[in-house]
Amino acid sequence: MDTMLQAAVAIHQHWPWFWPLCGGILGGVLGSFLSCACYRLPRGLSLRQPPSYCPQCKVRLGVLELIPVLSWLALRGRCRCCRTALPKSTLVLEVTCVTVGAALVWWLLR
């Protein structure tokens, strides 16, 4: 365990942005999940099945469409198939979680 801690410290010394980046990525994943939960739970839908899909055309989202923040920006906030506008609240929630995750890790390591 001691060598793992030494490796983490070495990474932090050479690349001080690395751990906040990891925190931001995990925050984005959490934000994406929360966005999914905010949509599905009030409608009585399962969080597990079916996999993520467009609510309008029911097309299953591909791997590249599930990248928090980046896929929303790349698709300009629209479904790739039916071009229906995606809610901006999804982007806001994901960006907020990315920011909080990165800031939290940065604050813990300072």
N, CA, C and O atoms as CSV, one atom per row, in Angstrom:
chain,resi,resn,atom,element,x,y,z
A,1,MET,N,N,0.827,-1.190,0.000
A,1,MET,CA,C,0.000,0.000,0.000
A,1,MET,C,C,0.867,1.248,0.000
A,1,MET,O,O,0.498,2.269,-0.579
A,2,ASP,N,N,2.014,1.163,0.647
A,2,ASP,CA,C,2.905,2.313,0.727
A,2,ASP,C,C,3.415,2.720,-0.660
A,2,ASP,O,O,3.569,3.909,-0.941
A,3,THR,N,N,3.674,1.742,-1.518
A,3,THR,CA,C,4.161,2.067,-2.863
A,3,THR,C,C,3.065,2.734,-3.702
A,3,THR,O,O,3.354,3.577,-4.552
A,4,MET,N,N,1.809,2.353,-3.458
A,4,MET,CA,C,0.715,2.992,-4.186
A,4,MET,C,C,0.597,4.459,-3.790
A,4,MET,O,O,0.346,5.319,-4.633
A,5,LEU,N,N,0.778,4.735,-2.516
A,5,LEU,CA,C,0.730,6.116,-2.046
A,5,LEU,C,C,1.894,6.920,-2.616
A,5,LEU,O,O,1.720,8.073,-3.012
A,6,GLN,N,N,3.062,6.323,-2.656
A,6,GLN,CA,C,4.222,6.997,-3.236
A,6,GLN,C,C,3.998,7.294,-4.715
A,6,GLN,O,O,4.358,8.365,-5.203
A,7,ALA,N,N,3.403,6.341,-5.422
A,7,ALA,CA,C,3.116,6.553,-6.844
A,7,ALA,C,C,2.112,7.692,-7.025
A,7,ALA,O,O,2.274,8.522,-7.920
A,8,ALA,N,N,1.086,7.738,-6.190
A,8,ALA,CA,C,0.089,8.802,-6.280
A,8,ALA,C,C,0.711,10.165,-6.006
A,8,ALA,O,O,0.376,11.147,-6.668
A,9,VAL,N,N,1.619,10.226,-5.028
A,9,VAL,CA,C,2.297,11.479,-4.707
A,9,VAL,C,C,3.201,11.892,-5.861
A,9,VAL,O,O,3.269,13.071,-6.209
A,10,ALA,N,N,3.893,10.929,-6.455
A,10,ALA,CA,C,4.771,11.228,-7.585
A,10,ALA,C,C,3.972,11.765,-8.771
A,10,ALA,O,O,4.387,12.715,-9.434
A,11,ILE,N,N,2.836,11.151,-9.024
A,11,ILE,CA,C,1.978,11.636,-10.113
A,11,ILE,C,C,1.550,13.072,-9.831
A,11,ILE,O,O,1.566,13.923,-10.721
A,12,HIS,N,N,1.168,13.331,-8.581
A,12,HIS,CA,C,0.711,14.678,-8.212
A,12,HIS,C,C,1.838,15.702,-8.348
A,12,HIS,O,O,1.590,16.844,-8.735
A,13,GLN,N,N,3.061,15.308,-8.037
A,13,GLN,CA,C,4.188,16.238,-8.142
A,13,GLN,C,C,4.526,16.568,-9.585
A,13,GLN,O,O,4.863,17.709,-9.898
A,14,HIS,N,N,4.440,15.582,-10.463
A,14,HIS,CA,C,4.806,15.800,-11.868
A,14,HIS,C,C,3.655,16.383,-12.687
A,14,HIS,O,O,3.874,17.206,-13.576
A,15,TRP,N,N,2.459,15.961,-12.390
A,15,TRP,CA,C,1.274,16.411,-13.114
A,15,TRP,C,C,0.213,16.857,-12.111
A,15,TRP,O,O,-0.696,16.086,-11.805
A,16,PRO,N,N,0.304,18.061,-11.599
A,16,PRO,CA,C,-0.638,18.501,-10.565
A,16,PRO,C,C,-2.095,18.562,-11.033
A,16,PRO,O,O,-3.001,18.635,-10.203
A,17,TRP,N,N,-2.329,18.533,-12.321
A,17,TRP,CA,C,-3.681,18.571,-12.876
A,17,TRP,C,C,-4.309,17.190,-12.982
A,17,TRP,O,O,-5.512,17.086,-13.221
A,18,PHE,N,N,-3.515,16.108,-12.807
A,18,PHE,CA,C,-3.989,14.750,-13.058
A,18,PHE,C,C,-5.144,14.347,-12.146
A,18,PHE,O,O,-6.180,13.890,-12.629
A,19,TRP,N,N,-4.978,14.510,-10.831
A,19,TRP,CA,C,-6.031,14.074,-9.906
A,19,TRP,C,C,-7.285,14.933,-10.003
A,19,TRP,O,O,-8.386,14.386,-9.946
A,20,PRO,N,N,-7.172,16.259,-10.148
A,20,PRO,CA,C,-8.400,17.028,-10.384
A,20,PRO,C,C,-9.110,16.619,-11.686
A,20,PRO,O,O,-10.339,16.635,-11.753
A,21,LEU,N,N,-8.337,16.255,-12.710
A,21,LEU,CA,C,-8.942,15.767,-13.951
A,21,LEU,C,C,-9.727,14.484,-13.684
A,21,LEU,O,O,-10.848,14.326,-14.166
A,22,CYS,N,N,-9.136,13.574,-12.918
A,22,CYS,CA,C,-9.842,12.337,-12.558
A,22,CYS,C,C,-11.114,12.647,-11.772
A,22,CYS,O,O,-12.151,12.025,-12.003
A,23,GLY,N,N,-11.042,13.601,-10.850
A,23,GLY,CA,C,-12.220,14.009,-10.091
A,23,GLY,C,C,-13.288,14.595,-10.996
A,23,GLY,O,O,-14.478,14.347,-10.798
A,24,GLY,N,N,-12.870,15.372,-11.993
A,24,GLY,CA,C,-13.814,15.938,-12.948
A,24,GLY,C,C,-14.481,14.867,-13.794
A,24,GLY,O,O,-15.680,14.944,-14.063
A,25,ILE,N,N,-13.720,13.876,-14.212
A,25,ILE,CA,C,-14.285,12.781,-15.004
A,25,ILE,C,C,-15.304,12.004,-14.186
A,25,ILE,O,O,-16.396,11.698,-14.666
A,26,LEU,N,N,-14.941,11.684,-12.943
A,26,LEU,CA,C,-15.892,10.975,-12.080
A,26,LEU,C,C,-17.120,11.834,-11.795
A,26,LEU,O,O,-18.235,11.317,-11.720
A,27,GLY,N,N,-16.923,13.134,-11.637
A,27,GLY,CA,C,-18.055,14.038,-11.456
A,27,GLY,C,C,-18.968,14.039,-12.671
A,27,GLY,O,O,-20.190,14.073,-12.531
A,28,GLY,N,N,-18.382,14.002,-13.863
A,28,GLY,CA,C,-19.184,13.951,-15.087
A,28,GLY,C,C,-19.997,12.675,-15.187
A,28,GLY,O,O,-21.157,12.701,-15.600
A,29,VAL,N,N,-19.392,11.561,-14.809
A,29,VAL,CA,C,-20.114,10.286,-14.815
A,29,VAL,C,C,-21.276,10.344,-13.820
A,29,VAL,O,O,-22.383,9.906,-14.130
A,30,LEU,N,N,-21.022,10.885,-12.626
A,30,LEU,CA,C,-22.082,11.025,-11.632
A,30,LEU,C,C,-23.181,11.967,-12.144
A,30,LEU,O,O,-24.368,11.689,-11.970
A,31,GLY,N,N,-22.788,13.066,-12.767
A,31,GLY,CA,C,-23.769,14.003,-13.312
A,31,GLY,C,C,-24.627,13.377,-14.393
A,31,GLY,O,O,-25.828,13.638,-14.470
A,32,SER,N,N,-24.017,12.552,-15.228
A,32,SER,CA,C,-24.766,11.865,-16.274
A,32,SER,C,C,-25.780,10.894,-15.668
A,32,SER,O,O,-26.920,10.803,-16.123
A,33,PHE,N,N,-25.344,10.171,-14.632
A,33,PHE,CA,C,-26.254,9.261,-13.950
A,33,PHE,C,C,-27.398,10.020,-13.287
A,33,PHE,O,O,-28.554,9.606,-13.378
A,34,LEU,N,N,-27.080,11.129,-12.620
A,34,LEU,CA,C,-28.116,11.927,-11.964
A,34,LEU,C,C,-29.119,12.475,-12.972
A,34,LEU,O,O,-30.317,12.532,-12.694
A,35,SER,N,N,-28.635,12.874,-14.128
A,35,SER,CA,C,-29.520,13.366,-15.176
A,35,SER,C,C,-30.473,12.266,-15.639
A,35,SER,O,O,-31.665,12.500,-15.835
A,36,CYS,N,N,-29.932,11.076,-15.807
A,36,CYS,CA,C,-30.754,9.928,-16.191
A,36,CYS,C,C,-31.793,9.638,-15.102
A,36,CYS,O,O,-32.963,9.391,-15.397
A,37,ALA,N,N,-31.353,9.673,-13.847
A,37,ALA,CA,C,-32.268,9.408,-12.735
A,37,ALA,C,C,-33.363,10.464,-12.649
A,37,ALA,O,O,-34.520,10.144,-12.377
A,38,CYS,N,N,-32.997,11.722,-12.881
A,38,CYS,CA,C,-33.994,12.812,-12.840
A,38,CYS,C,C,-35.053,12.648,-13.923
A,38,CYS,O,O,-36.199,13.059,-13.741
A,39,TYR,N,N,-34.678,12.058,-15.032
A,39,TYR,CA,C,-35.650,11.834,-16.106
A,39,TYR,C,C,-36.507,10.599,-15.822
A,39,TYR,O,O,-37.730,10.636,-15.960
A,40,ARG,N,N,-35.853,9.506,-15.424
A,40,ARG,CA,C,-36.550,8.221,-15.338
A,40,ARG,C,C,-37.377,8.021,-14.067
A,40,ARG,O,O,-38.506,7.537,-14.144
A,41,LEU,N,N,-36.848,8.377,-12.923
A,41,LEU,CA,C,-37.538,8.064,-11.668
A,41,LEU,C,C,-38.926,8.692,-11.557
A,41,LEU,O,O,-39.858,8.000,-11.148
A,42,PRO,N,N,-39.111,9.981,-11.903
A,42,PRO,CA,C,-40.475,10.534,-11.810
A,42,PRO,C,C,-41.468,9.850,-12.755
A,42,PRO,O,O,-42.676,9.902,-12.526
A,43,ARG,N,N,-40.973,9.220,-13.797
A,43,ARG,CA,C,-41.842,8.545,-14.765
A,43,ARG,C,C,-42.044,7.069,-14.438
A,43,ARG,O,O,-42.725,6.350,-15.169
A,44,GLY,N,N,-41.440,6.621,-13.325
A,44,GLY,CA,C,-41.571,5.225,-12.910
A,44,GLY,C,C,-40.767,4.260,-13.754
A,44,GLY,O,O,-41.077,3.070,-13.795
A,45,LEU,N,N,-39.731,4.755,-14.433
A,45,LEU,CA,C,-38.897,3.908,-15.290
A,45,LEU,C,C,-37.711,3.358,-14.507
A,45,LEU,O,O,-37.286,3.950,-13.515
A,46,SER,N,N,-37.190,2.241,-14.948
A,46,SER,CA,C,-36.040,1.608,-14.312
A,46,SER,C,C,-34.757,2.369,-14.646
A,46,SER,O,O,-34.621,2.937,-15.729
A,47,LEU,N,N,-33.828,2.369,-13.704
A,47,LEU,CA,C,-32.519,2.967,-13.969
A,47,LEU,C,C,-31.610,1.997,-14.727
A,47,LEU,O,O,-30.621,2.420,-15.326
A,48,ARG,N,N,-31.933,0.720,-14.708
A,48,ARG,CA,C,-31.079,-0.295,-15.341
A,48,ARG,C,C,-31.464,-0.594,-16.787
A,48,ARG,O,O,-30.598,-0.664,-17.659
A,49,GLN,N,N,-32.727,-0.766,-17.039
A,49,GLN,CA,C,-33.182,-1.188,-18.359
A,49,GLN,C,C,-34.298,-0.275,-18.824
A,49,GLN,O,O,-35.096,0.144,-17.985
A,50,PRO,N,N,-34.409,0.046,-20.032
A,50,PRO,CA,C,-33.479,-0.210,-21.129
A,50,PRO,C,C,-32.277,0.718,-21.033
A,50,PRO,O,O,-32.297,1.684,-20.271
A,51,PRO,N,N,-31.213,0.427,-21.816
A,51,PRO,CA,C,-30.051,1.324,-21.847
A,51,PRO,C,C,-30.464,2.715,-22.327
A,51,PRO,O,O,-31.573,2.892,-22.831
A,52,SER,N,N,-29.603,3.675,-22.176
A,52,SER,CA,C,-29.909,5.067,-22.527
A,52,SER,C,C,-30.405,5.177,-23.972
A,52,SER,O,O,-29.878,4.541,-24.885
A,53,TYR,N,N,-31.431,6.003,-24.142
A,53,TYR,CA,C,-32.067,6.160,-25.453
A,53,TYR,C,C,-32.630,7.564,-25.579
A,53,TYR,O,O,-32.790,8.277,-24.588
A,54,CYS,N,N,-32.927,7.949,-26.807
A,54,CYS,CA,C,-33.588,9.231,-27.064
A,54,CYS,C,C,-35.054,9.095,-26.666
A,54,CYS,O,O,-35.729,8.180,-27.138
A,55,PRO,N,N,-35.561,9.975,-25.815
A,55,PRO,CA,C,-36.963,9.867,-25.407
A,55,PRO,C,C,-37.955,10.072,-26.558
A,55,PRO,O,O,-39.090,9.599,-26.496
A,56,GLN,N,N,-37.525,10.772,-27.598
A,56,GLN,CA,C,-38.417,11.058,-28.721
A,56,GLN,C,C,-38.495,9.897,-29.712
A,56,GLN,O,O,-39.578,9.381,-29.986
A,57,CYS,N,N,-37.336,9.486,-30.252
A,57,CYS,CA,C,-37.344,8.460,-31.304
A,57,CYS,C,C,-36.991,7.064,-30.802
A,57,CYS,O,O,-37.043,6.097,-31.563
A,58,LYS,N,N,-36.635,6.955,-29.525
A,58,LYS,CA,C,-36.336,5.672,-28.864
A,58,LYS,C,C,-35.090,4.974,-29.395
A,58,LYS,O,O,-34.906,3.787,-29.127
A,59,VAL,N,N,-34.229,5.663,-30.136
A,59,VAL,CA,C,-32.984,5.077,-30.628
A,59,VAL,C,C,-31.997,4.982,-29.466
A,59,VAL,O,O,-31.810,5.940,-28.715
A,60,ARG,N,N,-31.374,3.822,-29.331
A,60,ARG,CA,C,-30.396,3.600,-28.269
A,60,ARG,C,C,-29.156,4.445,-28.525
A,60,ARG,O,O,-28.675,4.528,-29.656
A,61,LEU,N,N,-28.640,5.071,-27.473
A,61,LEU,CA,C,-27.455,5.910,-27.609
A,61,LEU,C,C,-26.205,5.051,-27.730
A,61,LEU,O,O,-26.066,4.036,-27.046
A,62,GLY,N,N,-25.299,5.467,-28.605
A,62,GLY,CA,C,-24.036,4.778,-28.776
A,62,GLY,C,C,-23.031,5.213,-27.718
A,62,GLY,O,O,-23.289,6.136,-26.945
A,63,VAL,N,N,-21.905,4.553,-27.690
A,63,VAL,CA,C,-20.868,4.826,-26.694
A,63,VAL,C,C,-20.405,6.283,-26.756
A,63,VAL,O,O,-20.253,6.928,-25.719
A,64,LEU,N,N,-20.182,6.799,-27.952
A,64,LEU,CA,C,-19.695,8.166,-28.089
A,64,LEU,C,C,-20.738,9.208,-27.683
A,64,LEU,O,O,-20.394,10.356,-27.402
A,65,GLU,N,N,-21.989,8.814,-27.653
A,65,GLU,CA,C,-23.051,9.737,-27.242
A,65,GLU,C,C,-23.254,9.749,-25.731
A,65,GLU,O,O,-24.074,10.512,-25.218
A,66,LEU,N,N,-22.521,8.920,-25.030
A,66,LEU,CA,C,-22.672,8.820,-23.580
A,66,LEU,C,C,-21.539,9.491,-22.820
A,66,LEU,O,O,-21.453,9.361,-21.599
A,67,ILE,N,N,-20.680,10.198,-23.515
A,67,ILE,CA,C,-19.571,10.902,-22.855
A,67,ILE,C,C,-20.117,12.198,-22.270
A,67,ILE,O,O,-20.584,13.065,-23.009
A,68,PRO,N,N,-20.060,12.337,-20.943
A,68,PRO,CA,C,-20.640,13.535,-20.325
A,68,PRO,C,C,-20.060,14.822,-20.903
A,68,PRO,O,O,-18.862,14.900,-21.172
A,69,VAL,N,N,-20.874,15.789,-21.085
A,69,VAL,CA,C,-20.589,17.140,-21.578
A,69,VAL,C,C,-20.116,17.124,-23.034
A,69,VAL,O,O,-20.709,17.803,-23.871
A,70,LEU,N,N,-19.079,16.378,-23.352
A,70,LEU,CA,C,-18.502,16.405,-24.701
A,70,LEU,C,C,-19.489,15.961,-25.777
A,70,LEU,O,O,-19.570,16.577,-26.840
A,71,SER,N,N,-20.238,14.893,-25.503
A,71,SER,CA,C,-21.178,14.420,-26.522
A,71,SER,C,C,-22.328,15.416,-26.704
A,71,SER,O,O,-22.807,15.610,-27.821
A,72,TRP,N,N,-22.769,16.045,-25.618
A,72,TRP,CA,C,-23.835,17.054,-25.733
A,72,TRP,C,C,-23.360,18.202,-26.617
A,72,TRP,O,O,-24.097,18.684,-27.477
A,73,LEU,N,N,-22.112,18.635,-26.394
A,73,LEU,CA,C,-21.567,19.734,-27.192
A,73,LEU,C,C,-21.332,19.315,-28.641
A,73,LEU,O,O,-21.615,20.084,-29.559
A,74,ALA,N,N,-20.822,18.112,-28.853
A,74,ALA,CA,C,-20.542,17.637,-30.209
A,74,ALA,C,C,-21.826,17.514,-31.034
A,74,ALA,O,O,-21.836,17.801,-32.231
A,75,LEU,N,N,-22.895,17.089,-30.388
A,75,LEU,CA,C,-24.180,16.947,-31.086
A,75,LEU,C,C,-24.983,18.248,-31.099
A,75,LEU,O,O,-26.097,18.298,-31.621
A,76,ARG,N,N,-24.399,19.297,-30.517
A,76,ARG,CA,C,-25.044,20.609,-30.420
A,76,ARG,C,C,-26.412,20.527,-29.742
A,76,ARG,O,O,-27.357,21.230,-30.099
A,77,GLY,N,N,-26.476,19.631,-28.741
A,77,GLY,CA,C,-27.694,19.535,-27.950
A,77,GLY,C,C,-28.871,18.913,-28.658
A,77,GLY,O,O,-30.021,19.194,-28.321
A,78,ARG,N,N,-28.595,18.057,-29.653
A,78,ARG,CA,C,-29.685,17.430,-30.403
A,78,ARG,C,C,-29.426,15.935,-30.572
A,78,ARG,O,O,-28.279,15.489,-30.573
A,79,CYS,N,N,-30.503,15.171,-30.715
A,79,CYS,CA,C,-30.400,13.735,-30.977
A,79,CYS,C,C,-29.783,13.540,-32.365
A,79,CYS,O,O,-30.098,14.280,-33.297
A,80,ARG,N,N,-28.918,12.559,-32.496
A,80,ARG,CA,C,-28.259,12.338,-33.797
A,80,ARG,C,C,-29.227,11.826,-34.853
A,80,ARG,O,O,-28.987,12.015,-36.045
A,81,CYS,N,N,-30.306,11.185,-34.447
A,81,CYS,CA,C,-31.248,10.610,-35.423
A,81,CYS,C,C,-32.403,11.539,-35.755
A,81,CYS,O,O,-32.619,11.879,-36.919
A,82,CYS,N,N,-33.145,11.947,-34.736
A,82,CYS,CA,C,-34.349,12.729,-35.001
A,82,CYS,C,C,-34.137,14.235,-34.835
A,82,CYS,O,O,-35.042,15.021,-35.117
A,83,ARG,N,N,-32.955,14.640,-34.380
A,83,ARG,CA,C,-32.579,16.046,-34.209
A,83,ARG,C,C,-33.440,16.798,-33.178
A,83,ARG,O,O,-33.486,18.028,-33.175
A,84,THR,N,N,-34.116,16.044,-32.311
A,84,THR,CA,C,-34.882,16.659,-31.231
A,84,THR,C,C,-33.918,17.315,-30.252
A,84,THR,O,O,-32.869,16.754,-29.934
A,85,ALA,N,N,-34.272,18.495,-29.777
A,85,ALA,CA,C,-33.414,19.198,-28.825
A,85,ALA,C,C,-33.348,18.439,-27.502
A,85,ALA,O,O,-34.359,17.975,-26.976
A,86,LEU,N,N,-32.142,18.328,-26.988
A,86,LEU,CA,C,-31.943,17.709,-25.672
A,86,LEU,C,C,-32.053,18.800,-24.611
A,86,LEU,O,O,-31.728,19.958,-24.874
A,87,PRO,N,N,-32.508,18.437,-23.418
A,87,PRO,CA,C,-32.670,19.462,-22.391
A,87,PRO,C,C,-31.334,20.085,-21.977
A,87,PRO,O,O,-30.345,19.379,-21.781
A,88,LYS,N,N,-31.319,21.404,-21.848
A,88,LYS,CA,C,-30.103,22.095,-21.407
A,88,LYS,C,C,-29.788,21.770,-19.957
A,88,LYS,O,O,-28.644,21.897,-19.522
A,89,SER,N,N,-30.800,21.351,-19.208
A,89,SER,CA,C,-30.568,20.988,-17.812
A,89,SER,C,C,-29.593,19.822,-17.696
A,89,SER,O,O,-28.858,19.722,-16.713
A,90,THR,N,N,-29.583,18.941,-18.694
A,90,THR,CA,C,-28.624,17.838,-18.702
A,90,THR,C,C,-27.204,18.378,-18.750
A,90,THR,O,O,-26.347,17.952,-17.976
A,91,LEU,N,N,-26.957,19.305,-19.648
A,91,LEU,CA,C,-25.632,19.899,-19.774
A,91,LEU,C,C,-25.248,20.648,-18.500
A,91,LEU,O,O,-24.122,20.519,-18.020
A,92,VAL,N,N,-26.168,21.420,-17.956
A,92,VAL,CA,C,-25.882,22.200,-16.750
A,92,VAL,C,C,-25.532,21.279,-15.586
A,92,VAL,O,O,-24.574,21.537,-14.858
A,93,LEU,N,N,-26.299,20.212,-15.408
A,93,LEU,CA,C,-26.035,19.275,-14.318
A,93,LEU,C,C,-24.683,18.592,-14.491
A,93,LEU,O,O,-23.933,18.458,-13.524
A,94,GLU,N,N,-24.365,18.162,-15.700
A,94,GLU,CA,C,-23.087,17.493,-15.944
A,94,GLU,C,C,-21.909,18.445,-15.748
A,94,GLU,O,O,-20.913,18.075,-15.126
A,95,VAL,N,N,-22.012,19.668,-16.271
A,95,VAL,CA,C,-20.929,20.639,-16.103
A,95,VAL,C,C,-20.745,20.972,-14.628
A,95,VAL,O,O,-19.614,21.100,-14.159
A,96,THR,N,N,-21.834,21.111,-13.900
A,96,THR,CA,C,-21.747,21.388,-12.469
A,96,THR,C,C,-21.041,20.256,-11.733
A,96,THR,O,O,-20.182,20.504,-10.887
A,97,CYS,N,N,-21.396,19.024,-12.048
A,97,CYS,CA,C,-20.769,17.876,-11.385
A,97,CYS,C,C,-19.295,17.741,-11.757
A,97,CYS,O,O,-18.480,17.381,-10.908
A,98,VAL,N,N,-18.940,18.022,-13.008
A,98,VAL,CA,C,-17.531,18.007,-13.417
A,98,VAL,C,C,-16.755,19.047,-12.618
A,98,VAL,O,O,-15.675,18.761,-12.100
A,99,THR,N,N,-17.301,20.242,-12.520
A,99,THR,CA,C,-16.637,21.332,-11.812
A,99,THR,C,C,-16.484,21.010,-10.325
A,99,THR,O,O,-15.410,21.198,-9.753
A,100,VAL,N,N,-17.544,20.531,-9.713
A,100,VAL,CA,C,-17.492,20.191,-8.290
A,100,VAL,C,C,-16.505,19.050,-8.042
A,100,VAL,O,O,-15.738,19.095,-7.080
A,101,GLY,N,N,-16.520,18.038,-8.895
A,101,GLY,CA,C,-15.592,16.915,-8.732
A,101,GLY,C,C,-14.141,17.349,-8.827
A,101,GLY,O,O,-13.317,16.956,-8.001
A,102,ALA,N,N,-13.821,18.160,-9.830
A,102,ALA,CA,C,-12.447,18.644,-9.998
A,102,ALA,C,C,-12.048,19.564,-8.857
A,102,ALA,O,O,-10.938,19.459,-8.335
A,103,ALA,N,N,-12.943,20.467,-8.462
A,103,ALA,CA,C,-12.638,21.412,-7.382
A,103,ALA,C,C,-12.472,20.685,-6.047
A,103,ALA,O,O,-11.608,21.042,-5.246
A,104,LEU,N,N,-13.289,19.678,-5.812
A,104,LEU,CA,C,-13.189,18.928,-4.562
A,104,LEU,C,C,-11.850,18.214,-4.452
A,104,LEU,O,O,-11.205,18.260,-3.404
A,105,VAL,N,N,-11.430,17.557,-5.523
A,105,VAL,CA,C,-10.135,16.867,-5.497
A,105,VAL,C,C,-9.003,17.878,-5.369
A,105,VAL,O,O,-8.057,17.649,-4.615
A,106,TRP,N,N,-9.083,18.993,-6.095
A,106,TRP,CA,C,-8.055,20.007,-5.986
A,106,TRP,C,C,-7.967,20.523,-4.551
A,106,TRP,O,O,-6.873,20.680,-4.010
A,107,TRP,N,N,-9.125,20.786,-3.934
A,107,TRP,CA,C,-9.158,21.307,-2.566
A,107,TRP,C,C,-8.588,20.280,-1.586
A,107,TRP,O,O,-7.873,20.650,-0.655
A,108,LEU,N,N,-8.893,19.008,-1.783
A,108,LEU,CA,C,-8.375,17.959,-0.891
A,108,LEU,C,C,-6.860,17.804,-1.004
A,108,LEU,O,O,-6.207,17.421,-0.033
A,109,LEU,N,N,-6.297,18.092,-2.162
A,109,LEU,CA,C,-4.856,17.890,-2.388
A,109,LEU,C,C,-4.015,19.123,-2.110
A,109,LEU,O,O,-2.788,19.031,-2.124
A,110,ARG,N,N,-4.615,20.251,-1.863
A,110,ARG,CA,C,-3.821,21.456,-1.679
A,110,ARG,C,C,-3.083,21.461,-0.363
A,110,ARG,O,O,-2.366,22.415,-0.060
